[in-house]
Amino acid sequence: MAITQAMPTSFKVELFGGVHVFGTDTFKIALYTSTATLGAGTTVYATTNEVVGTGYTAGGNTLTAEVTTSGGTTAFVDFGDTTWVSSTITARGALIYNASKSNKAVAVLDFGADKVSSSGDFVIQMPTADATNALIRIA
Amino acid sequence: MAYQYTGWGSGPWSRSAWGSDTVEVDLVGVEATGAIGDVTVVIGTSVNVTVYVDGVEAVGAIGDVTVVNSTTISVTGISATGELGNVYVSLATIVYPSGVEGVGSVGNVTVVAGIRVVAAVTGVDAVGSIGNVTVITFRSVTVLPSGVYAVGYIGQVQIWSFINDNQTPNWQNVNDTEVSNWQAVNDIQTSNWQQVAA
């Protein structure tokens, strides 16, 4: 059981099929404990080993402020920061998924270690939206 | 009264980390025969702050005592013969509210503190009544994920077609009419071999 940061293989296939429509679809981010198994083979959001805690609702937060553009020869997608306010959460990773397309997996994030909030804000600060750092990139 | 030390090593020895700015606020001995209004200390978080609220007394009543955004807070010896309002300490790392007293009543004593908290609430007394004594600790976290990426590849293609056999041939017959210049091998030359001595 582990969380490995990855762009799911199914997501790559679905890009060819035109499944995901960034800018239109609703994308969400769910948090998972260290007992979860997530990686390139993840195809869809599931509640197994999802975080349970004060201030957290199953399914996670809806991502906003989406940016889809390119820089040089790299196309990329980024989102705005998201916060679970006044929450008590222990999370090891996250799954971004497309709530508009049967919760299909988009990206698996590994936090590297358990991240803990206790009656405080749990904030995921997205990387800079550029060709080098953006959350999802295709070069 | 407040003291501020700014710059490399300008603070007293053993006070905070080397080179850090230091602000010290002492609010001591605020007294009144009648009533004292609210006592409020609000400090920013960019420097190391030590706040001492001590010996705030009144024969009458004291309003709320509030300290916000400090690193080390010591709220002690707040007493009133009459009533004492709420004592509220927020966003502190080390908090020592102690010796809060009122002959009448003491309002709520609340400590809301951040990460790595030492909160000691002791000696909260009242001849009358004491409100709620609450210690709330909280811890916030910010996660900085890196992105995921994929590299696209375009494979090599094979192009084939039928051979064009309609073009005009440009082959020629081999010219076999040229004069030959070959000669017979001369096999009459004198041999010069000798027998090898035994």
Interface residues (C-beta under 8 A of the other chain):
Chain A: Q5 A6 M7 K12 F76 D78 S86 A91 A94 A107 V108 L109 D110 F111 K115 V116 S117 S118 S119 G120 D121 F122 V123 I124 Q125 M126 P127 N133 A134 L135 I136 R137 I138 A139
Chain B: G114 I136 T137 F138 R139 S140 V141 T142 V143 L144 P145 S146 G147 V148 Y149 A150 V151 G152
